[in-house]
Amino acid sequence: MSKSKFARILALMLAFSLFAIGCGGGDDDSGSSASSSSESSASETTEEAPAEEEEAEEEAEEEEAEEEAEEEEAEEEEAPIVETQEESVLEPVFGGTLRWGLEAEVDGINPTASALSAPGLTMMNAVFDTLAAFDQDGNWVPHLAESFASSEDCKTWTMTLREGVNFHDGTPLNAEAVSVNFLTQFSDPLVGLAVRPYYVSAEEALTIVDDLTVIFNLSDSNCGFPSSLTGQLGATASPTWLAAALEDPTLDQQPVGTGPFVFDSRTEDSVTTFVRNENYWGGDVYLDAIEFYPVTDGAVRTQLLLEGELDALATTDVESIARLAEEDSITQVFDDTGDESFLMLNSQKAPFDDIRARQAITHATPRNNYNTLINLDVTRKADQMFTPESPYFNEDIVQLSDKPDLAGPLVDAYCQDNPDNCSGGKIDIEYQYSGPSVVGERVADLLVEGWSDFFNVEVQVLPQDQHIQEAAFGLYNSIGWRQFGAVNPGDDRVWLLCRAIGGISLNWPRYCDEDRDAIILQADAASTVEEKAPLYQELSEMINEEYLYVFYNHTLWTISMADGVENLCGVSTAEDVKMRCQINGRTFFQSTFFAE
């Protein structure tokens, strides 16, 4: 570990010991990792500008505040916290059961139908293989597929599957199996939202060439398309099992894939067990089994790891990370270059259908206190979806949080025009987060206190699966969320495009901007980082001006392992390409073993 990384973790440990806060609960925020297009932005039809004089005065104030903020942000940026487990030099050993602590339970493990957040995607990686994967440098590589080839305009992609691969139930992997998976995903009310933005229609999307060859026909040029097949959309299930699960949805709890582990048993809210696939196409699998335990309280998960009841866990809870960093017996794998934690606002529901309300809550949000009191100043503040070391980072963007003096005039103007949405001169809002979570409760208390001069806040706490559903149906006002940070930023298109808005939406804020769409599609069509960079920088500027997300920090994901857990980060493709160790807390298990 470098000196800078060590110093930051040491600072975290010291802050933790000095702060002496009560135990944290589940991780701070949660989101989904899953159409109809909208002709115009709903926000554009409902927003009202202040009077010209007020507008000019506020613009001057904002410019002054932005200059001050830029000066504050001019301090040297902290280096990213990225530290992976070195590939083990020990001889692999067969045997043992890995006990993994999850941050929440999931509603099923069906990649064509389940709303898979981080816990579900972690279990998915045990039982399913994805058609593509990311290497250590963030480039997509074939995985379950043998190869991909694109047309010159990147609108047509030919995929060739590996020969001789079978699903756990004996069904062969072939082009028909891929087609069944695709059509099932496409037609699913929720998962389909992440699929349909890539294609004109289900009928035109796929062409089966032969038993092992499929052509994807995209609606738009996308030179990084295979990266979209590295996660849930690329996880391939047995078509035999899918047909049965359509008839009996309880089978969503008993997944059948091609992966290194085979489903064994599941008791919801207790434990899900997978056992070694003795016939895994990808080579030796060393563990006898993996047991996944959902434990929503981060402090309890940490204690179970320290007491030997768990062997590993993934968390974003900095108190847990700090506590585990004190133990010589614990190995930690860090990565803060993934997703961001933020407040998300619904642009189609009052009061946040009015930009003045969105601006006001941005200015009133105590982000500095959030990062100091919740994250102990360890995580890096975020003003956008890209980290400073990303080639797509826009250094000119400064989010105007911690500026409550700018919020008052906006609130006054809004309440004058919308008295039914205000009480006592303050805007009435709801704030929702996933729980039960001690950390989530502390975050809510901090935010409510920071907003109290301008907003009357009703707090809602929902289980993670219901939390995601409320966001998808637009049944929220403001919500704590964790998202973006895709290894290929083009994969974040489904959260932003107008065509992702509908009765059920993955464009969670339900905000349509056709100019923004054009930028996204132009970036997808670009083939080099040099071409993409200015486009994504412009996209970040547009997002900043829309006031839909109040960014808090770049999420620090940490996988913590007990002594003896070896080679978690040693997974390779069939072509011996080293795969990325973790993606937002999710990892792979086929190379893992216990040292003797």
Secondary structure, 3 states (H helix, E strand, C coil): CCHHHHHHHHHHHHHHHHHCCCCCCCCCCCCCCCCCCCCCCHHHHHCCCCCHHHHHHHHHHHHHHHHHHHHHHCCCCCCCCEECCCCCCCCCCCCCEEEEEECCCCCCCCCCCCCCCHHHHHHHHHHCCECEEEECCCCEEECCEEEEEECCCCCEEEEEECCCCECCCCCECCHHHHHHHHHHHHHCCCCHHHHHHHCCCHHHHEEEEECCEEEEECCCCCCCHHHHHCCHHHECCCHHHHHHHHHCHHHHHCCCCCCCEEEEEEECCCEEEEEECCCCCCCCCCCCEEEEEECCCHHHHHHHHHCCCCCEEEECCHHHHHHHHCCCCEEEEEECCCCEEEEEECCCCCCCCCHHHHHHHHHHCCHHHHHHHHCCCCCEECCCCCCCCCCCCCCCCCCCCCCHHHHHHHHHHHHHHCHHHEECCEEEEEEEEECCCHHHHHHHHHHHHHHCCCEEEEEEEECHHHHHHHHHCCCCCEEEEEECCCCCHHHHHHHCCHHHCCCCCCCCCCCCCHHHHHHHHHHHHCCCHHHHHHHHHHHHHHHHHHCCEEEEEECCEEEEEECCEECCCCCECCCCCEECCCECCECCCCCCEECC
